[in-house]
Amino acid sequence: MNYRNPDEHGYYGEFGGAFIPEMLYPNVKELQENYLEIIESEEFQKEYQDLLKNYVGRATPLYFSKNLSEKYNTRIYLKREDLNHTGAHKINNALGQVLLAKRLGKTRIIAETGAGQHGVATATACALLGMKCIVYMGEIDIQRQAPNVARMKMLGAEVVAATSGSKTLKDAVNEALRDWINNPVTTHYVIGSVVGPHPFPDLVARFQSIISKEIKEQLLEQEGRENPDYVIACVGGGSNAAGTFYHFVEEKDVKIIAAEAGGYGIDSGKSAATTFLGTSGVLHGSKSLVMQTEDGQVTEPHSISAGLDYPGIGPFHAHLFKEKRAEFFSINDDEALKAAFELTRLEGIIPALESAHALAVLDQKKFNESHIVVICLSGRGDKDMETYLKHLGNNE
């Protein structure tokens, strides 16, 4: 079974597709017909790979986490996406899509952001490549991710607050889609995760697949083998996870683990654990698993991490879940906080709250001492300092 690439209609098994208003049809069709030819061209790859190396700072290290490994009695490696320029994996996709948009003749870029990392990455790419940039962000996320809002503004982006619904990531996506419908000719929408209508889930996964490509090369160098026993990543929409899993989903000997945001707990009514709580439905242009009521109204999600505060999951991940190719864990807010403080104290690395959900799996699953476990450290924790400081006393 091909887990990695969708069929020609953008479906991974039963999930995916392009459910779009008529006004967006020309844009999406233009992308569908051109994206592979452009991004696989020698000219595109030359410019893109040069920027990844000399601007972003790739390859990111695959760090053997000695102290964490001793504590959990297994061999733990951290894929250090937090060391990318702008502080997260998001730049891999943002640069790729803005380069693609330029080649399609677009002059204006819009994006949505939750934790702010995708917004910063898109604003960075637009500053570098001379494009106008508008970022939509939930009003609540603007408050809880103030440092990233300041960075976006300094980079020349206009940050527009989404004030409807829960005023978080879902609502920012709604506003961005509305903008795209109103400005279809000049504008490209840089979706930050493996969500949205085809070809976005595939496009974003391809740009993020550099993560698993490097893991294979680095493990071969450090351990004499390309494949770990386990790869672990946090999943909201799921772009860092798609990148981490991409070159391993067809490898039967590699076990895949996804960590979702459990919020206050699966049964609390305040959660974002989509595979535990979701049913099949359409959200933001694709068919996937969605947290919704019986009559199809989207349920408001909750997570302490703005980047995982989303009521759906990318169709790539929904397919992995349905086919039991990946094991999904629900990590509560408190468990993520505990894991974040643990990594900070043991290794001197402050992770993003999103990445802390992946680290928390170590407390929930037993690994053998011979296992090689690779965890994607998708972002750094600077943006979450206010939240960490609030909980400092509880995690001494």
Phi, psi and chi 1 to 4 in degrees:
 res  aa     phi    psi   chi1   chi2   chi3   chi4
   1 MET       -  137.4  178.3  177.9  -75.9      -
   2 ASN   -90.3  105.8 -178.6   -4.3      -      -
   3 TYR   -85.2  -24.0  -67.5  104.9      -      -
   4 ARG   -82.6  -41.9 -160.0  158.4   78.8 -174.4
   5 ASN  -113.8  140.1  -57.1  119.7      -      -
   6 PRO   -76.0  166.6   28.7  -32.0      -      -
   7 ASP   -76.6 -175.4   65.2   20.1      -      -
   8 GLU   -67.0  -16.1   76.4 -110.7   44.1      -
   9 HIS   -96.9    4.7  -57.3  -64.2      -      -
  10 GLY    84.7   23.4      -      -      -      -
  11 TYR  -102.3  135.1  -80.5   87.7      -      -
  12 TYR  -103.0   99.9  -59.2   83.6      -      -
  13 GLY    61.2 -122.4      -      -      -      -
  14 GLU   -92.4   -2.4   66.8 -175.9   80.2      -
  15 PHE  -108.7  146.1  -57.6  110.3      -      -
  16 GLY   126.1 -138.8      -      -      -      -
  17 GLY    83.1 -174.0      -      -      -      -
  18 ALA  -136.3   99.3      -      -      -      -
  19 PHE  -103.7   96.5  -63.4   80.5      -      -
  20 ILE  -134.0  151.5   45.8  172.9      -      -
  21 PRO   -66.6  153.3   11.8  -16.2      -      -
  22 GLU   -54.5  -36.0 -155.2  172.7  -38.9      -
  23 MET   -60.8  -28.6  -70.2  -78.0  -70.9      -
  24 LEU   -90.8   -8.2  -77.7 -177.2      -      -
  25 TYR   -55.3  -46.8 -173.7   78.3      -      -
  26 PRO   -59.8  -41.5  -20.6   31.2      -      -
  27 ASN   -61.2  -51.3  -67.4   44.9      -      -
  28 VAL   -66.4  -39.0  172.8      -      -      -
  29 LYS   -62.5  -42.8 -169.8   82.3 -179.6  145.3
  30 GLU   -59.3  -43.5  180.0 -175.9   34.1      -
  31 LEU   -64.6  -47.8  -93.4  179.0      -      -
  32 GLN   -56.3  -40.5  -72.3  171.6   -6.8      -
  33 GLU   -78.9  -21.4  -72.4  172.5   -7.2      -
  34 ASN  -117.2  -19.0  -66.1  -66.6      -      -
  35 TYR   -63.0  -43.1   81.2  106.8      -      -
  36 LEU   -67.9  -43.7  -78.3  178.1      -      -
  37 GLU   -60.8  -41.9 -170.3 -176.4  -22.5      -
  38 ILE   -69.7  -52.0  -69.1  172.3      -      -
  39 ILE   -73.4  -18.8   69.9  172.1      -      -
  40 GLU   -93.0   -3.2  -72.4  175.4   -7.2      -
  41 SER   -71.3  151.7   71.2      -      -      -
  42 GLU   -62.5  -40.7 -165.1  179.4  -31.3      -
  43 GLU   -62.8  -46.2 -177.5 -151.1    2.6      -
  44 PHE   -62.6  -49.9 -179.1   93.8      -      -
  45 GLN   -61.5  -36.3  -79.9  -61.3  -36.5      -
  46 LYS   -62.0  -47.6 -170.4  173.4  177.5 -134.5
  47 GLU   -67.7  -43.9 -174.7  175.3    4.3      -
  48 TYR   -63.7  -49.3 -179.7   53.6      -      -
  49 GLN   -64.8  -35.8  -64.6  -58.8  -28.4      -
  50 ASP   -63.2  -42.9  178.3   68.0      -      -
  51 LEU   -66.8  -40.6  -75.3  171.0      -      -
  52 LEU   -59.4  -41.1  -72.8 -179.1      -      -
  53 LYS   -75.5  -53.1 -178.9 -177.2  174.8 -174.6
  54 ASN   -95.3  -14.8  -63.5  -49.5      -      -
  55 TYR  -109.1  -48.4 -175.4   70.9      -      -
  56 VAL   -78.7  -33.8  175.4      -      -      -
  57 GLY    96.6   24.7      -      -      -      -
  58 ARG   -80.8  154.1  -56.4 -156.5   70.1   93.9
  59 ALA   -77.6  142.5      -      -      -      -
  60 THR   -76.8  147.8   57.4      -      -      -
  61 PRO   -64.8  149.6  -17.8   29.1      -      -
  62 LEU  -105.1  104.7 -175.3   68.3      -      -
  63 TYR   -98.8  123.5  167.2   65.4      -      -
  64 PHE   -75.5  115.0  177.8   64.6      -      -
  65 SER   -89.2   88.0 -174.6      -      -      -
  66 LYS   -61.5  -47.3 -176.2  170.1  171.9  -75.5
  67 ASN   -69.9  -39.8  -61.2  -31.1      -      -
  68 LEU   -65.8  -40.6 -146.3   52.6      -      -
  69 SER   -61.3  -41.7  -63.5      -      -      -
  70 GLU   -64.0  -42.8  -85.1  176.2   18.0      -
  71 LYS   -63.5  -42.0  170.9  159.0 -172.8 -170.7
  72 TYR   -99.8    4.5  -71.0   99.6      -      -
  73 ASN    53.9   47.5 -162.8   30.1      -      -
  74 THR  -153.4  177.2 -169.2      -      -      -
  75 ARG  -102.1  105.2  -63.6 -176.5   61.4   74.4
  76 ILE  -106.8  125.2  -62.0  166.5      -      -
  77 TYR  -112.1  141.7  -77.6   87.8      -      -
  78 LEU  -109.8  123.4  -58.3  178.1      -      -
  79 LYS   -84.3  112.0 -177.8   56.7  172.3  160.4
  80 ARG   -85.2   65.2  -62.1  -69.5  -51.6  -85.0
  81 GLU   -66.8  -16.7  -67.8  -59.9  -67.4      -
  82 ASP   -66.4  -16.5   59.4  -46.9      -      -
  83 LEU   -90.7    0.1  -66.1  177.4      -      -
  84 ASN   -64.1  153.5  -78.5  -38.2      -      -
  85 HIS   -54.8  133.8  177.1   44.4      -      -
  86 THR    82.4   -7.0   72.5      -      -      -
  87 GLY    91.6   12.2      -      -      -      -
  88 ALA  -162.5  175.2      -      -      -      -
  89 HIS   -69.5  -16.1   67.2  -68.8      -      -
  90 LYS   -58.3  -28.8  -66.7  -68.1 -172.5 -176.6
  91 ILE   -63.7  -30.1 -169.4   75.1      -      -
  92 ASN   -55.7  -45.6  -55.1  -34.3      -      -
  93 ASN   -80.2  -41.3  166.6   58.7      -      -
  94 ALA   -61.1  -46.2      -      -      -      -
  95 LEU   -61.5  -45.2  -96.0  179.1      -      -
  96 GLY   -60.0  -45.3      -      -      -      -
  97 GLN   -71.3  -36.1  -79.3 -155.6   53.5      -
  98 VAL   -69.1  -37.3  175.6      -      -      -
  99 LEU   -61.2  -42.2  -77.9  173.2      -      -
 100 LEU   -63.4  -44.4  171.9   62.7      -      -
 101 ALA   -61.1  -39.9      -      -      -      -
 102 LYS   -60.7  -42.2  -84.0 -158.9   98.6  153.6
 103 ARG   -69.6  -21.4  -78.7  167.4  169.7   75.4
 104 LEU   -89.0    1.5  -69.7  169.8      -      -
 105 GLY    82.0   16.4      -      -      -      -
 106 LYS   -80.8  151.7  -53.0  -61.1  178.1 -173.9
 107 THR  -120.5   -9.2   54.8      -      -      -
 108 ARG  -132.6  133.4 -177.7  175.6  176.5  -88.7
 109 ILE  -116.9  134.3  -63.2  -69.1      -      -
 110 ILE  -120.1  154.0   55.0  171.9      -      -
 111 ALA  -150.4  159.8      -      -      -      -
 112 GLU  -110.9  156.3   88.9  -63.8  -35.4      -
 113 THR  -151.4  148.9 -162.7      -      -      -
 114 GLY  -107.9  -72.3      -      -      -      -
 115 ALA   -72.4  -12.4      -      -      -      -
 116 GLY    96.1  -15.0      -      -      -      -
 117 GLN   -67.1  -40.5  -72.2  -59.7  120.8      -
 118 HIS   -68.1  -37.5  173.0   59.4      -      -
 119 GLY   -62.2  -44.6      -      -      -      -
 120 VAL   -63.3  -44.5  168.2      -      -      -
 121 ALA   -62.4  -42.4      -      -      -      -
 122 THR   -67.7  -43.1  -54.3      -      -      -
 123 ALA   -61.6  -36.8      -      -      -      -
 124 THR   -64.9  -48.5  -60.7      -      -      -
 125 ALA   -61.8  -39.2      -      -      -      -
 126 CYS   -68.1  -39.0  -72.6      -      -      -
 127 ALA   -62.6  -44.4      -      -      -      -
 128 LEU   -64.6  -40.6  177.6   69.9      -      -
 129 LEU  -103.6    8.1  -62.0  165.9      -      -
 130 GLY    69.3   43.8      -      -      -      -
 131 MET  -116.7  147.2  -58.6  -80.6  -96.6      -
 132 LYS   -71.5  139.9 -174.7  177.0  164.8   69.6
 133 CYS  -134.0  127.6 -177.7      -      -      -
 134 ILE  -123.4  127.3  -66.0   93.3      -      -
 135 VAL  -116.9  127.0  179.4      -      -      -
 136 TYR   -96.3  132.6  -70.8   91.2      -      -
 137 MET  -145.3  134.9 -168.9  171.6 -172.1      -
 138 GLY   -58.6  143.1      -      -      -      -
 139 GLU   -56.8  -38.8 -161.1  172.2   46.6      -
 140 ILE   -67.4  -41.3  -75.4  172.8      -      -
 141 ASP   -66.1  -33.1  -67.8  -21.7      -      -
 142 ILE   -60.3  -38.0  -75.2  175.1      -      -
 143 GLN   -72.2  -44.1  -70.5  158.9   13.1      -
 144 ARG   -85.2   -7.3   62.5  178.7  169.1  177.0
 145 GLN  -126.4   42.6  -58.1  -69.8  -23.8      -
 146 ALA   -53.6  -40.9      -      -      -      -
 147 PRO   -58.9  -39.0  -21.7   31.3      -      -
 148 ASN   -71.3  -33.1  -83.6  -18.1      -      -
 149 VAL   -62.5  -43.0  176.4      -      -      -
 150 ALA   -62.4  -40.6      -      -      -      -
 151 ARG   -63.7  -43.6  -71.0  161.5   83.8 -164.9
 152 MET   -60.4  -43.9  -74.7 -177.2  -96.4      -
 153 LYS   -65.1  -40.2  -72.2  178.8  175.3  173.4
 154 MET   -63.8  -31.8 -171.3  169.2  173.7      -
 155 LEU   -78.9   -3.1  -73.8  157.9      -      -
 156 GLY    97.9    5.6      -      -      -      -
 157 ALA   -84.2  151.2      -      -      -      -
 158 GLU   -94.0  125.4 -178.3 -173.0  -18.0      -
 159 VAL  -103.0  119.7 -178.8      -      -      -
 160 VAL  -110.4  126.8  179.5      -      -      -
 161 ALA   -78.4  134.8      -      -      -      -
 162 ALA   -94.1  117.9      -      -      -      -
 163 THR  -110.1    8.0   55.7      -      -      -
 164 SER   -97.8  169.0   60.6      -      -      -
 165 GLY    56.3 -133.4      -      -      -      -
 166 SER   -85.1   -0.4   59.2      -      -      -
 167 LYS    59.1   37.6  -57.2  172.1 -173.1  176.5
 168 THR  -128.2 -153.0   55.8      -      -      -
 169 LEU   -59.1  -46.1 -177.9   55.6      -      -
 170 LYS   -53.9  -42.6  159.9 -177.1   72.4   73.4
 171 ASP   -72.8  -32.0  -46.1  -69.9      -      -
 172 ALA   -65.1  -39.9      -      -      -      -
 173 VAL   -62.6  -44.0  176.9      -      -      -
 174 ASN   -56.4  -46.2  -71.2  -19.5      -      -
 175 GLU   -65.5  -40.0  -67.6  -59.3  -34.3      -
 176 ALA   -64.6  -41.9      -      -      -      -
 177 LEU   -63.3  -38.8  -76.2  168.5      -      -
 178 ARG   -61.6  -43.5 -141.0  166.5  -89.3  142.1
 179 ASP   -61.2  -44.6 -179.3  -47.9      -      -
 180 TRP   -62.3  -39.0 -156.9   21.9      -      -
 181 ILE   -61.9  -37.8  -71.4  166.0      -      -
 182 ASN   -79.7  -20.1  -68.7  -29.6      -      -
 183 ASN  -132.0   59.5  -59.1  -78.1      -      -
 184 PRO   -72.5  -25.7   24.3  -30.1      -      -
 185 VAL   -82.3  -45.2 -180.0      -      -      -
 186 THR   -89.5  -14.8   58.1      -      -      -
 187 THR  -109.6  140.6  -59.2      -      -      -
 188 HIS  -115.8  134.1  174.9   72.8      -      -
 189 TYR   -95.3  111.2  177.4   13.0      -      -
 190 VAL   -84.9   92.4  177.0      -      -      -
 191 ILE   -72.1  136.4  -67.9 -178.1      -      -
 192 GLY   -92.3   -6.3      -      -      -      -
 193 SER  -134.2  179.3 -162.5      -      -      -
 194 VAL   -85.8   50.7  -76.6      -      -      -
 195 VAL  -124.1 -179.3  -60.8      -      -      -
 196 GLY    91.0  177.4      -      -      -      -
 197 PRO   -70.2  151.0   26.0  -33.7      -      -
 198 HIS   -55.3  131.2  173.5   62.1      -      -
 199 PRO  -102.4   13.9   37.8  -36.5      -      -
 200 PHE   -58.5  -46.5  -77.7  105.2      -      -
 201 PRO   -57.3  -40.2  -27.3   37.1      -      -
 202 ASP   -72.9  -41.2 -174.7   43.6      -      -
 203 LEU   -60.7  -48.8 -179.7   63.0      -      -
 204 VAL   -66.5  -42.1  176.2      -      -      -
 205 ALA   -60.7  -39.5      -      -      -      -
 206 ARG   -64.9  -42.7  -76.8  171.0 -173.7  -90.6
 207 PHE   -67.7  -32.7  -75.7  139.4      -      -
 208 GLN   -84.5  -12.4  -66.8  -64.8   -0.8      -
 209 SER   -64.7  -11.9   69.8      -      -      -
 210 ILE   -55.7  -29.1 -174.9   73.5      -      -
 211 ILE   -62.5  -53.9  -60.6  171.3      -      -
 212 SER   -73.2  -28.4   51.3      -      -      -
 213 LYS   -61.4  -46.3  178.8  177.7 -179.9  -75.7
 214 GLU   -67.4  -38.9  -72.6  176.6    4.2      -
 215 ILE   -56.0  -45.8  -68.4  170.6      -      -
 216 LYS   -58.4  -48.5  -85.2  179.9  158.8  -56.3
 217 GLU   -64.6  -41.5  -68.3  162.6   -4.6      -
 218 GLN   -73.1  -37.3  -69.4  164.2  -36.6      -
 219 LEU   -66.0  -39.3  -98.0 -171.4      -      -
 220 LEU   -58.6  -42.2 -174.4   60.9      -      -
 221 GLU   -68.6  -41.0 -167.3 -177.9  -52.7      -
 222 GLN   -90.6  -29.7  -65.3 -176.7   53.9      -
 223 GLU  -121.6   -5.2  -69.8  -80.9   -6.5      -
 224 GLY    75.1   14.5      -      -      -      -
 225 ARG  -147.6  147.4   54.8 -173.2  -97.8 -160.2
 226 GLU   -80.9  -31.3  -79.0 -168.6  -17.6      -
 227 ASN  -104.6  130.2  -70.9   -8.9      -      -
 228 PRO   -77.7  174.3   30.4  -31.4      -      -
 229 ASP   -81.2  -34.7  -63.5  -71.4      -      -
 230 TYR  -137.5  142.6  -68.6   87.8      -      -
 231 VAL  -121.9  136.7  -76.4      -      -      -
 232 ILE  -128.3  135.5  -53.5  175.3      -      -
 233 ALA  -150.3  154.5      -      -      -      -
 234 CYS   -79.7  150.9   66.1      -      -      -
 235 VAL  -132.5  121.8  173.8      -      -      -
 236 GLY  -111.0  -92.9      -      -      -      -
 237 GLY   -72.5  -45.8      -      -      -      -
 238 GLY   114.9   33.3      -      -      -      -
 239 SER   -75.6  -40.3   65.4      -      -      -
 240 ASN   -67.7  -35.1   92.0   89.9      -      -
 241 ALA   -67.6  -42.3      -      -      -      -
 242 ALA   -59.9  -41.5      -      -      -      -
 243 GLY   -66.7  -38.1      -      -      -      -
 244 THR   -71.9  -35.5  -54.8      -      -      -
 245 PHE   -86.2  -22.5  -57.7  160.4      -      -
 246 TYR   -46.6  -53.0 -162.9   84.3      -      -
 247 HIS   -87.7    5.5  -74.2   97.3      -      -
 248 PHE  -112.9  -15.5  -62.9  116.8      -      -
 249 VAL   -63.0  -27.2  -75.2      -      -      -
 250 GLU   -90.1   -4.4  -50.0  -62.5  -24.2      -
 251 GLU   -92.6  106.5  -53.5  -87.2    6.4      -
 252 LYS   -62.0  -26.5  -62.2  -74.2 -173.0  -76.0
 253 ASP   -83.5   -5.0   56.7  -29.6      -      -
 254 VAL  -100.0  123.5 -178.8      -      -      -
 255 LYS   -91.2  139.0  -64.9 -179.9  178.9   68.1
 256 ILE  -113.6  130.3  -69.7  168.8      -      -
 257 ILE  -126.6  129.6  -64.1  177.3      -      -
 258 ALA  -115.9  134.1      -      -      -      -
 259 ALA  -109.2  116.1      -      -      -      -
 260 GLU   -97.9  164.3  -69.9 -172.1  -64.2      -
 261 ALA   -85.9  109.6      -      -      -      -
 262 GLY   -80.2  -12.4      -      -      -      -
 263 GLY    62.8 -126.2      -      -      -      -
 264 TYR   -85.1   -0.3  -66.1  160.4      -      -
 265 GLY   128.4  148.6      -      -      -      -
 266 ILE   -57.2  -37.1  -70.8  170.9      -      -
 267 ASP   -94.9   10.9  -58.4  -39.9      -      -
 268 SER   -85.1  -16.2   66.7      -      -      -
 269 GLY    80.8   -1.0      -      -      -      -
 270 LYS  -128.5   79.5  -67.6  -89.1 -169.5 -178.2
 271 SER  -149.5  166.1 -179.3      -      -      -
 272 ALA  -134.7   28.7      -      -      -      -
 273 ALA   -86.3   82.9      -      -      -      -
 274 THR   -62.6  -39.6  -57.5      -      -      -
 275 THR   -70.4  -22.8   60.0      -      -      -
 276 PHE   -85.6  -31.0  -65.4   85.7      -      -
 277 LEU  -114.6  -12.0  -62.2  167.3      -      -
 278 GLY   -90.2  160.9      -      -      -      -
 279 THR  -131.3  166.3   49.6      -      -      -
 280 SER   -63.4  130.5 -173.6      -      -      -
 281 GLY  -169.5  176.9      -      -      -      -
 282 VAL  -107.5  127.8  173.1      -      -      -
 283 LEU  -139.3  129.8  176.8   66.4      -      -
 284 HIS    50.1   40.7  -62.7  143.3      -      -
 285 GLY    95.8   -1.8      -      -      -      -
 286 SER  -140.7  158.1   70.5      -      -      -
 287 LYS   -89.0  126.1 -177.2 -174.9  176.1 -167.8
 288 SER  -157.1 -162.7 -168.4      -      -      -
 289 LEU   -87.7  131.7  -66.4  171.1      -      -
 290 VAL  -136.0  137.8 -176.4      -      -      -
 291 MET   -77.3  114.9  -73.6  165.7   45.5      -
 292 GLN  -152.7  161.4   57.4 -169.9  -21.1      -
 293 THR   -79.8  173.8   60.6      -      -      -
 294 GLU   -59.4  -31.2  -82.3 -179.2   23.9      -
 295 ASP   -95.5   16.7   57.7   -4.5      -      -
 296 GLY    87.0   11.3      -      -      -      -
 297 GLN   -82.1  131.4  -65.9  -58.8  -52.5      -
 298 VAL   -65.9  130.9  174.2      -      -      -
 299 THR   -80.7  139.3  -50.7      -      -      -
 300 GLU   -70.2  126.5  -62.2  -64.5   -3.6      -
 301 PRO   -85.1  166.5   31.7  -31.7      -      -
 302 HIS  -142.1  134.1  163.7   79.2      -      -
 303 SER  -150.7  149.0  169.5      -      -      -
 304 ILE   -65.3  -22.9 -164.7  167.5      -      -
 305 SER  -101.3  123.0   61.9      -      -      -
 306 ALA   -60.8  -31.8      -      -      -      -
 307 GLY   -74.7  -15.5      -      -      -      -
 308 LEU  -108.9    3.7  -57.0 -178.1      -      -
 309 ASP   -83.3   68.9 -157.3  -15.7      -      -
 310 TYR  -141.0  137.1 -172.9   67.6      -      -
 311 PRO   -86.7    9.7   31.5  -34.1      -      -
 312 GLY  -133.8 -169.8      -      -      -      -
 313 ILE  -152.0  149.3 -168.8  171.1      -      -
 314 GLY   -61.9  148.5      -      -      -      -
 315 PRO   -60.3  -30.3   16.1  -27.5      -      -
 316 PHE   -57.4  -46.9  170.6   85.2      -      -
 317 HIS   -74.1  -37.0  -62.7  -60.7      -      -
 318 ALA   -59.0  -39.1      -      -      -      -
 319 HIS   -66.7  -43.9 -175.9   51.8      -      -
 320 LEU   -60.5  -38.4  -66.0 -177.8      -      -
 321 PHE   -67.2  -49.4  171.7   75.3      -      -
 322 LYS   -61.2  -38.6 -171.7   82.3 -170.6  -76.4
 323 GLU   -87.4    4.0  -64.9  -63.4  -37.7      -
 324 LYS    58.2   28.4  -61.8 -175.3  168.3   55.6
 325 ARG   -79.8  -24.6  177.6   61.3 -172.0   95.8
 326 ALA  -124.2  148.7      -      -      -      -
 327 GLU   -99.2  130.1 -172.9  178.3    0.8      -
 328 PHE  -108.5  133.7  -77.7   72.9      -      -
 329 PHE  -115.3  144.9  -76.3   80.8      -      -
 330 SER  -102.9  120.2  170.8      -      -      -
 331 ILE  -110.6  120.9  -55.8  -63.8      -      -
 332 ASN   -74.8  162.6  -64.9   -4.4      -      -
 333 ASP   -51.8  -47.7  -71.2   -6.1      -      -
 334 ASP   -65.2  -36.9  -71.3  -13.8      -      -
 335 GLU   -67.4  -38.2  -67.7  163.0  -17.4      -
 336 ALA   -66.4  -43.1      -      -      -      -
 337 LEU   -60.9  -44.2  -79.7  165.8      -      -
 338 LYS   -60.3  -43.4  179.8  172.9  172.3 -106.5
 339 ALA   -66.1  -36.9      -      -      -      -
 340 ALA   -64.8  -45.3      -      -      -      -
 341 PHE   -67.0  -35.7  -80.0   98.0      -      -
 342 GLU   -63.7  -46.7  178.8  175.2   86.2      -
 343 LEU   -62.7  -40.5 -177.7   71.2      -      -
 344 THR   -61.3  -44.5  -54.6      -      -      -
 345 ARG   -76.6  -32.4  -55.5  -81.4  162.6   76.5
 346 LEU   -85.5  -34.2  -77.7  178.8      -      -
 347 GLU  -122.5   -5.3  -64.8  -75.5   -2.5      -
 348 GLY    68.8   29.0      -      -      -      -
 349 ILE  -123.5  120.6  -60.2  168.1      -      -
 350 ILE   -94.3  111.2  -56.7  174.2      -      -
 351 PRO   -86.8  158.9   34.5  -33.4      -      -
 352 ALA   -63.4  152.0      -      -      -      -
 353 LEU   -59.2  -33.3  -93.9  167.3      -      -
 354 GLU   -61.4  -52.1  -70.3   77.5   14.4      -
 355 SER   -60.9  -31.2  -43.6      -      -      -
 356 ALA   -61.2  -27.7      -      -      -      -
 357 HIS   -63.7  -38.8  -74.4   72.0      -      -
 358 ALA   -67.3  -41.4      -      -      -      -
 359 LEU   -62.8  -32.2  -68.1  159.7      -      -
 360 ALA   -66.6  -17.1      -      -      -      -
 361 VAL   -60.6  -29.1  169.8      -      -      -
 362 LEU   -57.9  -28.3  -66.4  168.9      -      -
 363 ASP   -82.8  -16.7 -108.6  -12.9      -      -
 364 GLN  -106.1  -16.4  -63.6 -156.6    8.2      -
 365 LYS  -129.8  137.9 -170.6  168.6  178.0   77.0
 366 LYS   -91.2  129.3 -170.4   85.6 -177.3   95.5
 367 PHE  -113.5  151.9  -59.5   99.6      -      -
 368 ASN   -79.0  159.2  -65.7  -19.1      -      -
 369 GLU   -66.9  -21.2   58.8 -174.5   46.1      -
 370 SER   -89.0  -10.5   62.4      -      -      -
 371 HIS   -67.5  141.8  -77.4  155.6      -      -
 372 ILE  -102.6  119.3  -66.4  174.0      -      -
 373 VAL  -117.0  120.5 -179.8      -      -      -
 374 VAL  -107.7  124.2  175.2      -      -      -
 375 ILE  -113.5  130.5  -58.1  173.3      -      -
 376 CYS   -80.6  115.6 -178.4      -      -      -
 377 LEU   -90.7   88.4 -157.5   67.9      -      -
 378 SER   -70.6  -22.8   56.4      -      -      -
 379 GLY  -161.8  164.5      -      -      -      -
 380 ARG   -94.0  161.3   67.5  177.2   81.9  124.0
 381 GLY   -91.0    6.9      -      -      -      -
 382 ASP   -51.8  -43.1  -45.9   22.8      -      -
 383 LYS   -67.3  -18.6   67.1 -173.8  178.2   57.3
 384 ASP  -104.8   11.6  -63.5  -47.8      -      -
 385 MET   -58.6  -37.4  -71.0  -43.9  -65.9      -
 386 GLU   -61.3  -44.1 -158.1  174.8  -48.2      -
 387 THR   -65.1  -44.1  -54.5      -      -      -
 388 TYR   -61.4  -41.9  -73.6  148.5      -      -
 389 LEU   -62.9  -35.3  -73.1  171.6      -      -
 390 LYS   -61.9  -32.9  -91.1 -172.8 -147.5  157.2
 391 HIS  -105.0    9.9  -65.3   89.6      -      -
 392 LEU   -58.2  -45.6 -161.7   55.5      -      -
 393 GLY   -61.1  -35.0      -      -      -      -
 394 ASN   -76.5  -16.2  -50.9  -30.9      -      -
 395 ASN  -116.4   21.1  -72.5  -84.2      -      -
 396 GLU   -67.9      -  -71.2  -65.4  -10.3      -
